[in-house]
Protein backbone atom coordinates (compact mmCIF):
# COMPACT_ATOMS: atom_id res chain seq x y z
CA UNK A 1 0.00 0.00 0.00
CA UNK A 2 2.84 2.37 0.82
CA UNK A 3 4.42 1.88 -2.58
CA UNK A 4 1.14 2.82 -4.27
CA UNK A 5 0.78 5.98 -2.15
CA UNK A 6 4.26 7.09 -3.20
CA UNK A 7 3.86 5.95 -6.82
CA UNK A 8 0.62 7.71 -7.67
CA UNK A 9 1.70 11.24 -6.63
CA UNK A 10 4.95 10.72 -8.51
CA UNK A 11 3.05 9.61 -11.60
CA UNK A 12 0.72 12.61 -11.38
CA UNK A 13 3.69 14.94 -11.00
CA UNK A 14 5.37 13.48 -14.07
CA UNK A 15 2.21 13.61 -16.20
CA UNK A 16 1.45 17.13 -14.97
CA UNK A 17 4.95 18.34 -15.80
CA UNK A 18 4.67 16.77 -19.27
CA UNK A 19 1.44 18.66 -20.00
CA UNK A 20 2.90 21.84 -18.51
CA UNK A 21 6.03 21.68 -20.66
CA UNK A 22 4.07 20.79 -23.81
CA UNK A 23 1.59 23.62 -23.28
CA UNK A 24 4.25 26.20 -22.46
CA UNK A 25 6.36 25.05 -25.42
CA UNK A 26 3.44 25.55 -27.79
CA UNK A 27 2.75 29.08 -26.54
CA UNK A 28 6.42 30.07 -26.63
CA UNK A 29 6.89 28.62 -30.11
CA UNK A 30 3.83 30.52 -31.34
CA UNK A 31 5.20 33.78 -29.95
CA UNK A 32 8.86 33.46 -30.92
CA UNK A 33 9.25 30.77 -33.62
CA UNK A 34 8.32 32.37 -36.93
CA UNK A 35 5.76 30.39 -38.90
CA UNK A 36 4.81 27.95 -36.13
CA UNK A 37 1.52 29.67 -35.25
CA UNK A 38 0.49 29.82 -38.92
CA UNK A 39 1.44 26.19 -39.48
CA UNK A 40 -0.51 25.02 -36.46
CA UNK A 41 -3.46 27.39 -36.98
CA UNK A 42 -4.02 26.68 -40.66
CA UNK A 43 -2.97 23.01 -40.77
CA UNK A 44 -3.48 21.21 -37.47
CA UNK A 45 -6.08 23.32 -35.65
CA UNK A 46 -8.86 22.69 -38.22
CA UNK A 47 -8.51 18.96 -37.55
CA UNK A 48 -8.73 19.57 -33.79
CA UNK A 49 -11.94 21.56 -34.29
CA UNK A 50 -13.33 18.94 -36.65
CA UNK A 51 -12.95 16.23 -34.02
CA UNK A 52 -13.91 17.92 -30.76
CA UNK A 53 -16.58 20.28 -32.12
CA UNK A 54 -18.35 17.31 -33.69
CA UNK A 55 -18.34 15.51 -30.34
CA UNK A 56 -19.73 18.45 -28.35
CA UNK A 57 -22.08 19.22 -31.23
CA UNK A 58 -23.90 15.95 -30.60
CA UNK A 59 -25.48 17.50 -27.53
CA UNK A 60 -28.23 20.14 -27.90
CA UNK A 61 -27.10 21.96 -24.74
CA UNK A 62 -23.86 23.74 -23.93
CA UNK A 63 -21.40 21.08 -22.81
CA UNK A 64 -19.07 23.85 -21.66
CA UNK A 65 -21.71 25.20 -19.29
CA UNK A 66 -22.24 21.76 -17.73
CA UNK A 67 -18.47 21.35 -17.39
CA UNK A 68 -18.15 24.72 -15.66
CA UNK A 69 -20.94 23.88 -13.20
CA UNK A 70 -19.42 20.46 -12.52
CA UNK A 71 -15.98 22.03 -12.17
CA UNK A 72 -17.18 24.57 -9.60
CA UNK A 73 -18.93 21.86 -7.57
CA UNK A 74 -15.86 19.62 -7.75
CA UNK A 75 -13.61 22.51 -6.70
CA UNK A 76 -15.82 23.26 -3.69
CA UNK A 77 -15.85 19.58 -2.72
CA UNK A 78 -12.07 19.35 -3.16
CA UNK A 79 -11.45 22.38 -0.93
CA UNK A 80 -13.66 20.88 1.78
CA UNK A 81 -12.01 17.49 1.38
CA UNK A 82 -8.58 19.10 1.66
CA UNK A 83 -9.28 20.93 4.92
CA UNK A 84 -11.01 17.94 6.52
CA UNK A 85 -8.12 15.64 5.69
CA UNK A 86 -5.37 18.10 6.60
CA UNK A 87 -6.85 18.08 10.12
CA UNK A 88 -7.50 14.35 10.34
CA UNK A 89 -4.29 13.01 8.79
CA UNK A 90 -1.94 13.58 11.68
CA UNK A 91 1.51 12.24 10.92
CA UNK A 92 0.70 11.89 7.20
CA UNK A 93 0.12 15.52 6.30
CA UNK A 94 3.27 15.90 4.21
CA UNK A 95 2.27 12.94 2.06
CA UNK A 96 -1.26 14.30 1.72
CA UNK A 97 0.04 17.76 0.80
CA UNK A 98 2.28 16.24 -1.85
CA UNK A 99 -0.63 14.22 -3.23
CA UNK A 100 -2.87 17.31 -3.27
CA UNK A 101 -0.20 19.41 -4.96
CA UNK A 102 0.32 16.79 -7.65
CA UNK A 103 -3.43 16.71 -8.34
CA UNK A 104 -3.63 20.50 -8.64
CA UNK A 105 -0.57 20.52 -10.88
CA UNK A 106 -2.07 17.85 -13.12
CA UNK A 107 -5.42 19.63 -13.51
CA UNK A 108 -3.80 23.02 -14.06
CA UNK A 109 -1.32 21.63 -16.58
CA UNK A 110 -4.02 19.86 -18.57
CA UNK A 111 -6.03 23.10 -18.71
CA UNK A 112 -2.95 25.02 -19.86
CA UNK A 113 -2.31 22.40 -22.54
CA UNK A 114 -5.92 22.58 -23.73
CA UNK A 115 -5.79 26.38 -23.78
CA UNK A 116 -2.52 26.44 -25.71
CA UNK A 117 -3.60 24.07 -28.47
CA UNK A 118 -7.29 24.97 -28.41
CA UNK A 119 -6.90 28.74 -28.42
CA UNK A 120 -3.67 30.37 -27.25
CA UNK A 121 -1.37 29.56 -30.18
CA UNK A 122 -3.84 31.14 -32.59
CA UNK A 123 -3.39 34.58 -31.03
CA UNK A 124 0.02 34.73 -32.73
CA UNK A 125 -0.95 33.64 -36.22
CA UNK A 126 -1.33 35.78 -39.34
CA UNK A 127 -4.17 38.30 -38.86
CA UNK A 128 -7.35 38.17 -40.90
CA UNK A 129 -6.78 41.73 -42.11
CA UNK A 130 -3.72 40.50 -44.01
CA UNK A 131 -5.67 37.62 -45.52
CA UNK A 132 -8.46 40.01 -46.57
CA UNK A 133 -5.95 42.49 -47.98
CA UNK A 134 -6.92 45.29 -45.59
CA UNK A 135 -4.38 47.80 -44.35
CA UNK A 136 -5.42 49.76 -41.29
CA UNK A 137 -4.14 53.24 -40.54
CA UNK A 138 -4.89 56.25 -38.37
CA UNK A 139 -8.12 57.83 -39.51
CA UNK A 140 -9.47 61.34 -39.33
CA UNK A 141 -12.67 62.40 -37.63
CA UNK A 142 -14.20 63.02 -41.04
CA UNK A 143 -13.42 59.48 -42.17
CA UNK A 144 -14.99 58.01 -39.04
CA UNK A 145 -18.06 60.18 -39.62
CA UNK A 146 -18.33 59.13 -43.26
CA UNK A 147 -18.27 55.43 -42.41
CA UNK A 148 -20.67 56.00 -39.50
CA UNK A 149 -23.18 57.74 -41.79
CA UNK A 150 -22.79 54.91 -44.30
CA UNK A 151 -23.45 52.38 -41.54
CA UNK A 152 -26.51 54.25 -40.24
CA UNK A 153 -27.88 54.29 -43.79
CA UNK A 154 -27.48 50.50 -43.95
CA UNK A 155 -29.11 50.06 -40.54
CA UNK A 156 -32.03 52.13 -41.81
CA UNK A 157 -32.27 50.20 -45.08
CA UNK A 158 -31.98 46.73 -43.53
CA UNK A 159 -34.47 47.73 -40.82
CA UNK A 160 -37.22 47.90 -43.42
CA UNK A 161 -37.10 44.11 -43.76
CA UNK A 162 -37.28 43.10 -40.10
CA UNK A 163 -40.11 42.21 -37.76
CA UNK A 164 -40.42 43.92 -34.37
CA UNK A 165 -42.05 42.51 -31.24
CA UNK A 166 -44.34 44.44 -28.90
CA UNK A 167 -41.37 45.94 -27.04
CA UNK A 168 -39.65 47.15 -30.18
CA UNK A 169 -36.96 44.46 -30.38
CA UNK A 170 -36.37 42.54 -33.57
CA UNK A 171 -37.66 38.98 -33.52
CA UNK A 172 -34.94 36.33 -33.18
CA UNK A 173 -35.47 33.44 -35.61
CA UNK A 174 -35.92 30.02 -34.01
CA UNK A 175 -33.26 28.57 -36.29
CA UNK A 176 -30.64 31.17 -35.32
CA UNK A 177 -27.83 28.63 -35.03
CA UNK A 178 -28.46 27.18 -38.49
CA UNK A 179 -28.61 30.66 -40.02
CA UNK A 180 -25.37 31.74 -38.36
CA UNK A 181 -23.61 28.57 -39.51
CA UNK A 182 -24.92 29.08 -43.04
CA UNK A 183 -23.62 32.66 -43.03
CA UNK A 184 -20.17 31.56 -41.88
CA UNK A 185 -20.01 28.78 -44.46
CA UNK A 186 -20.98 31.24 -47.17
CA UNK A 187 -18.18 33.58 -46.08
CA UNK A 188 -15.82 30.61 -46.04
CA UNK A 189 -16.30 30.25 -49.79
CA UNK A 190 -14.83 33.73 -50.22
CA UNK A 191 -12.05 33.37 -47.65
CA UNK A 192 -10.48 29.92 -47.52
CA UNK A 193 -9.18 30.53 -44.00
CA UNK A 194 -12.82 30.55 -42.83
CA UNK A 195 -13.70 27.29 -44.58
CA UNK A 196 -14.15 25.28 -41.40
CA UNK A 197 -16.45 22.86 -39.64
CA UNK A 198 -19.07 24.81 -37.67
CA UNK A 199 -20.93 22.96 -34.94
CA UNK A 200 -23.47 25.71 -34.40
CA UNK A 201 -23.93 28.23 -31.61
CA UNK A 202 -25.61 27.31 -28.34
CA UNK A 203 -27.61 29.33 -25.79
CA UNK A 204 -26.40 29.41 -22.19
CA UNK A 205 -28.92 28.43 -19.50
CA UNK A 206 -27.29 30.59 -16.82
CA UNK A 207 -27.18 33.64 -19.05
CA UNK A 208 -27.92 36.04 -16.20
CA UNK A 209 -24.55 35.17 -14.66
CA UNK A 210 -22.97 36.18 -17.96
CA UNK A 211 -24.75 39.52 -17.68
CA UNK A 212 -23.06 40.18 -14.35
CA UNK A 213 -19.76 39.60 -16.11
CA UNK A 214 -20.82 41.78 -19.07
CA UNK A 215 -20.36 38.78 -21.38
CA UNK A 216 -22.51 38.55 -24.51
CA UNK A 217 -20.93 35.38 -25.88
CA UNK A 218 -18.00 33.06 -25.33
CA UNK A 219 -15.98 30.47 -27.23
CA UNK A 220 -14.83 27.61 -25.00
CA UNK A 221 -11.59 25.96 -26.05
CA UNK A 222 -12.10 22.86 -23.89
CA UNK A 223 -15.34 21.87 -25.64
CA UNK A 224 -14.87 23.73 -28.94
CA UNK A 225 -18.27 25.40 -28.56
CA UNK A 226 -19.64 28.82 -29.41
CA UNK A 227 -22.12 30.07 -26.81
CA UNK A 228 -24.26 33.19 -26.51
CA UNK A 229 -26.04 35.06 -23.74
CA UNK A 230 -29.81 34.72 -24.27
CA UNK A 231 -30.55 37.77 -22.10
CA UNK A 232 -28.71 40.11 -24.44
CA UNK A 233 -30.88 42.28 -26.65
CA UNK A 234 -32.09 40.57 -29.81
CA UNK A 235 -30.44 43.16 -32.04
CA UNK A 236 -26.97 42.00 -30.99
CA UNK A 237 -27.41 38.25 -30.69
CA UNK A 238 -27.12 37.49 -34.41
CA UNK A 239 -23.79 39.28 -34.77
CA UNK A 240 -22.60 37.76 -31.48
CA UNK A 241 -23.39 34.28 -32.81
CA UNK A 242 -21.27 34.82 -35.91
CA UNK A 243 -18.55 36.48 -33.82
CA UNK A 244 -18.25 33.41 -31.60
CA UNK A 245 -18.35 31.03 -34.56
CA UNK A 246 -15.44 32.92 -36.12
CA UNK A 247 -13.30 31.85 -33.15
CA UNK A 248 -13.91 28.28 -34.29
CA UNK A 249 -11.79 29.07 -37.36
CA UNK A 250 -8.88 30.07 -35.11
CA UNK A 251 -9.23 33.85 -35.35
CA UNK A 252 -9.09 34.68 -31.66
CA UNK A 253 -8.41 38.42 -31.69
CA UNK A 254 -11.60 40.20 -30.72
CA UNK A 255 -11.42 42.95 -33.34
CA UNK A 256 -11.07 40.35 -36.08
CA UNK A 257 -13.86 38.18 -34.67
CA UNK A 258 -16.09 41.26 -34.63
CA UNK A 259 -15.20 42.06 -38.23
CA UNK A 260 -15.55 38.48 -39.48
CA UNK A 261 -18.90 38.24 -37.69
CA UNK A 262 -19.99 41.46 -39.36
CA UNK A 263 -18.94 40.26 -42.83
CA UNK A 264 -20.83 37.00 -42.28
CA UNK A 265 -23.97 38.91 -41.27
CA UNK A 266 -23.68 41.49 -44.05
CA UNK A 267 -23.20 38.95 -46.83
CA UNK A 268 -25.58 36.31 -45.44
CA UNK A 269 -28.67 37.26 -47.43
CA UNK A 270 -30.60 36.81 -44.15
CA UNK A 271 -32.67 39.84 -43.07
CA UNK A 272 -32.20 39.24 -39.34
CA UNK A 273 -28.43 38.74 -39.54
CA UNK A 274 -27.93 41.66 -41.92
CA UNK A 275 -29.66 44.04 -39.52
CA UNK A 276 -27.86 42.60 -36.49
CA UNK A 277 -24.47 43.01 -38.15
CA UNK A 278 -25.00 46.62 -39.17
CA UNK A 279 -26.61 47.50 -35.83
CA UNK A 280 -23.76 46.13 -33.72
CA UNK A 281 -21.06 47.73 -35.87
CA UNK A 282 -22.94 51.03 -35.69
CA UNK A 283 -22.48 51.00 -31.91
CA UNK A 284 -18.71 50.68 -32.23
CA UNK A 285 -18.63 53.50 -34.76
CA UNK A 286 -20.83 55.70 -32.58
CA UNK A 287 -18.43 55.18 -29.68
CA UNK A 288 -15.44 55.94 -31.91
CA UNK A 289 -17.02 59.14 -33.22
CA UNK A 290 -18.11 60.20 -29.75
CA UNK A 291 -14.48 60.09 -28.60
CA UNK A 292 -13.33 62.60 -31.23
CA UNK A 293 -16.29 64.95 -31.84
CA UNK A 294 -18.16 67.66 -29.98
CA UNK A 295 -21.46 66.98 -28.23
CA UNK A 296 -23.34 68.97 -30.88
CA UNK A 297 -21.71 67.00 -33.69
CA UNK A 298 -22.59 63.72 -32.00
CA UNK A 299 -26.18 64.78 -31.38
CA UNK A 300 -26.59 65.78 -35.02
CA UNK A 301 -25.52 62.34 -36.21
CA UNK A 302 -27.45 60.48 -33.54
CA UNK A 303 -30.69 62.18 -34.61
CA UNK A 304 -30.34 60.67 -38.08
CA UNK A 305 -30.83 57.20 -36.58
CA UNK A 306 -34.46 56.02 -36.91
CA UNK A 307 -36.50 56.43 -33.75
CA UNK A 308 -37.16 52.69 -33.29
CA UNK A 309 -33.41 52.01 -33.52
CA UNK A 310 -32.69 54.69 -30.92
CA UNK A 311 -35.24 52.96 -28.69
CA UNK A 312 -33.36 49.68 -29.15
CA UNK A 313 -30.12 51.43 -28.16
CA UNK A 314 -31.84 52.83 -25.06
CA UNK A 315 -33.12 49.37 -24.09
CA UNK A 316 -29.64 47.97 -24.53
CA UNK A 317 -28.17 50.62 -22.23
CA UNK A 318 -30.89 49.93 -19.67
CA UNK A 319 -30.09 46.21 -19.75
CA UNK A 320 -26.40 46.63 -19.01
CA UNK A 321 -26.98 49.42 -16.49
CA UNK A 322 -28.84 46.87 -14.35
CA UNK A 323 -25.67 44.79 -14.14
CA UNK A 324 -23.21 47.54 -13.27
CA UNK A 325 -21.79 45.81 -10.21
CA UNK A 326 -18.41 45.29 -8.56
CA UNK A 327 -18.46 41.75 -9.93
CA UNK A 328 -18.98 43.06 -13.45
CA UNK A 329 -16.09 45.48 -13.09
CA UNK A 330 -13.88 42.70 -11.73
CA UNK A 331 -14.85 40.38 -14.59
CA UNK A 332 -14.08 43.08 -17.15
CA UNK A 333 -10.73 43.76 -15.47
CA UNK A 334 -9.87 40.05 -15.63
CA UNK A 335 -10.81 39.92 -19.30
CA UNK A 336 -8.68 43.00 -19.90
CA UNK A 337 -5.65 41.30 -18.33
CA UNK A 338 -6.33 38.08 -20.26
CA UNK A 339 -6.41 39.91 -23.60
CA UNK A 340 -3.24 41.83 -22.82
CA UNK A 341 -1.42 38.62 -21.91
CA UNK A 342 -2.49 37.20 -25.27
CA UNK A 343 -0.83 39.94 -27.32
CA UNK A 344 -3.78 42.35 -27.47
CA UNK A 345 -2.04 45.31 -25.87
CA UNK A 346 -5.15 47.46 -25.54
CA UNK A 347 -7.06 44.78 -23.65
CA UNK A 348 -10.85 45.06 -23.75
CA UNK A 349 -10.52 48.10 -26.01
CA UNK A 350 -9.45 45.64 -28.72
CA UNK A 351 -13.14 44.87 -29.32
CA UNK A 352 -13.47 48.44 -30.63
CA UNK A 353 -10.56 48.07 -33.07
CA UNK A 354 -13.13 46.64 -35.45
CA UNK A 355 -13.70 50.30 -36.39
CA UNK A 356 -10.25 50.37 -38.02
CA UNK A 357 -11.11 47.30 -40.09
CA UNK A 358 -14.51 48.71 -41.02
CA UNK A 359 -12.98 51.97 -42.26
CA UNK A 360 -10.25 50.11 -44.16
CA UNK A 361 -12.87 47.89 -45.79
CA UNK A 362 -15.05 50.88 -46.68
CA UNK A 363 -12.26 52.83 -48.36
CA UNK A 364 -10.90 49.76 -50.15
CA UNK A 365 -14.24 49.51 -51.96
CA UNK A 366 -15.12 53.17 -52.41
CA UNK A 367 -11.81 54.76 -53.35
N, C-alpha and C positions, 0 to 999 in steps of 0.2 A: 504493500500500500504506500509506503514511504517513497519508493522509487517512482510510482505514478504521480504523487503529489509534486515531486521535484521535476518530473519529465514534462508534465503538461504546461506549467508556466514557462519552461524553457522553450517548448515548442511554440507556444503563443508568441513569445518574445521574438523568436526567429522569423515566424511568419509575418508578424507585425512589422519588423524591420525590413523584410523583403518588400512588402507593400509600400512602406514609407519611402524606401530608396527608389523604387520603380516610379512612384507618383512624383516625387521631387525631381527625379531625372527627366521625366517627361516635360514638366513645367520649365525646368532650366534649359532643356534643349530647345523648347519652343521659343524661349526668350532670347537665347544667345546663339543657337546653331542655325545659321541661315538656311532656309528651305525646309527645315524639319516640320514646322507648323503647317506649311502649305501641303507638304507630302502627306502628313497625317490627316489634315482636315479635308482634303479633296480626294484622298485615296482610301484610307482606312476607316475614317469616321462614318462615311455613308453606310458601310457594312455594319458597323456597331449599331447605328440607328435602325437599320433594316431588321436586325435581329431583335433588339430589346423593345423597340417601339411596337413591333408586331405582337410581342408577348403581352405587354401592358395594354395594347389596343384590343385584346380579346375581351377585356372587362369594360362594362358600360360606365363604371364609376371611376373616379380618380384613384388609382392605385397609390400615387404619391401621398394623397391625403390620408389614406388608411395607414400607410407606413409612418407618416409623421405622428399620427395619434398613437399608434402602437409604440413608436420610439419614445414618445414622451412618457407613456405609462411604464414602459420598461425602465427608463431612466429613473423615474420616481421609485419604482420597486428596488432598483439596484442601489440607490442611495440609502434607502431604508435598510436593505439587506447588509450593506457595508457597515453602517453604524451599529446595528444589532450584533453583528459578528465581531467587530473590532472590540466590543465590550466583553463578549462571551468567550472569545478565543484567547484566554490567558495562557501565556507561554508559547503560543503559536501565531502571534500577531505579525511577526516579521514575514513568515511564510504567507500569511493571508494578504498582507500588503503587497508582497511581490506578485501574488496571483492576481490581485485586483488591478495592479499597475499593468500587468501583461495583457489583461482583458481590455482595459481602456486603450492601451497602445494599439492593440489589434483592431478594435472598432474604429478608432481615429484614423489609423493608417489605411484601412479599407475605404473609408469615406474620402480620404485625400486622393487615393488611387482612382476612385470612381469620378471624383471631381476633375482630376487632371485629364483623364481620357474621355470623359463624357462632356466636358465643357471647357476647362481651363486652357488647354493647349490652343483651342480655337481663337482665343483672344489675341493671339500673336500672328494669326495668318493674314494673308493678303486681304485688304479691305474691299468691300463690295463696290465702293466708289471707283476703285481702279478697274474692276471688272466691267462696270457700267460705263467707263470712260468719262467719269465726272471729275472735274478738278475744282475743289472748293477754294475760296479766297475770302478776303475781308470785303464785306459789302457795305454800301452806303445806305443811309436812311431811306433814300428815294428808291433804291432797289428793293429793300425790304417792303416798302409800301406798295410798290408795283406788284410784287408777287402776292402780297396779302390781298390786294384788291382783286387780283386774278382768282385767288382761292375763294374769296367771298362770292364772286360771281358764279363759281362752280358749285358752291354750297347752295346758292339760290336756285340754280338751274336743276341740280340733282334733287333738291327738295320738292320739286313739282311732281316727282314720281313716287313719293313715299306716302305711307299711311301713318296717321297719328292716332294715338289712343286718347282716352278722355282727359288725361293729364297733360297732353301735349308732347309726349315722348313718341319717337318712332316705334313701330311694332317690330319686335325681334322675330325673325322667321324661326319656325320650329326646327328646321333642318339647318341651323346655323353652322354646325360643324362641317356638314357635307359641302355647304356653299364656300366656306373658308378654305377647305381642302381643294375644292375645284379651282378657286381663284389662285391658290399657290401653284397648283399643277400647271395652270395656264401660263403663269409667269415663268415657270420653269422651262417652258418651251422657248422662251425668248432668251433666258439666261441659264446656260447649262449648269452653272454652280447651284442653281435652285431646283434642279431636277432631282428630287429626293422622294423617299417614301414618307408620306404624311399619315399619321395614325388618327388624325382628327384632334379636336380641341374639346376639353371636358370641363363642365361646371364644377365648382368647389362647393361642397355642402356647407362648410363652415365659412362662408364668404364674409360674414360680419367680422370675423377675426382679421381677415385680410383688410377690411376697411380701417380697422384700428392701426394697421401697419401702413396704410395708404398704398396698398398693393392692388392693382387692377388686373394683373395676370402674372403668371409665373411659369417658367420652363424648368422642369425638375430633371436633373442629369441622371439621378439614380433610377428613374423609371422611364426616362425618355418620353415624358408626357408634356403636353401644352395645356395649361389650365387657366380658367378665367373667373373673375369675381362676378357672381350673378347679381350682386347688389349695386354694381356700377350702373350708371345711366345707359340706357339702350343705345344712345347715339355713339358711344365710345366702344361698345362691346365688339362690334364687327371688326373694327381696326385692331383692337387688342387681340382678338383671335388670330388674325393674320400675323400680327407682330410676334406672338408667342410661337406660332408655327414656323416662322422664319428662323428661330433659334434651332429648330430641328435640322436645318441645313448647315448648321455650324457657324452662322453669323451671330456672334454673341454680343457684339457692341450695340448698345442700346440705340444710338442714333441710326445705325444701319438697319436694325430690326424695325424701328419706326418707319424708315423710308421704304424698306422692302414691303412691310405691311401696307403702307400707303399705295405703292405701285400695284400690289395685288388687288386691293380694293378698287382702285381707279380703273384698272383694265379688266375687271372681272365680268362686266356686262350685267352685274347684279345690282338692282336699284338700291337695296339696303346697304350693301357693302360700299358702293360708290359714295353714297351720302356719308356713311360713317367715316370713310377715309378722308374725304375733304373736310368734314366737320372737325375731326381730331387734329388734322394738320393746321387748320385755321387757328386753333387755340395756341399752338406753338408759335405761329406767326404773329398773333395778337400780342403774346407775351414779349416776343422779340421787338416788335414795333413800340410797345409801351415803354421799353427800357431806353429807347433813343429819341422819343418824340415828346412834345409838350402835351399837357392834358387836353388842350383844345384840339390839337391834331388827332389825338387818339379818339376823342369823343366824336369828331367828324366822321372818322372811318367806322367807328362802332355803330353809328346810326344808320349806316348803309346795310347793315345786317338785317334780314327780315325779322319781324317782331317775334314770330314763333321760335326762331332760332335763338334769339336773345333770351327768350323764356327758358329754353333748354339749357343755355349757359348758366342762367340764374339757378335753375334746379340742380345743376351739377355742383355749383359753388355751395349751395345749401347742404347737399349731401356730404361733402368733404368737411364742411365747417362743423358738422355734428361729431366728427371723429378727430377733431383737433385736440389731442391729448398728449400727455407726457410720453405715453407708450408709442404713439405715432411718431413723435419727434425722435425718440430713441431708435425706432425701427428705420426711419429715414437716415439717421446718422450712421447706423450700421451698414445700410445699403451704400451710402456715400463712401465709407471706408472700403467696403468690398470692391466697388467699382474702381477706386483709385489703386488698390492693390493689383487689380487686373488690367493695368495699363490704360485706364481711362482717367487721365489726370484731373479732369474737372468733375469727377464723381457723379452725383445725381444730375448735375447740369448737363451731362452728356446726352440725356434724353432730348434736350432742346437743340442739340447740334443738328438735328434733322432739318432745321431751318436752312443751314448751309447747303445741305444736299438738295433741298427743294429749290433754292435759288439757282444753284448750279444746273439743275435739271431744266428749270424754266428757261434760262438764258441759252442753254445748249440747243434748245428747240426753236427759240424765237429770235435769235440773233446769229 
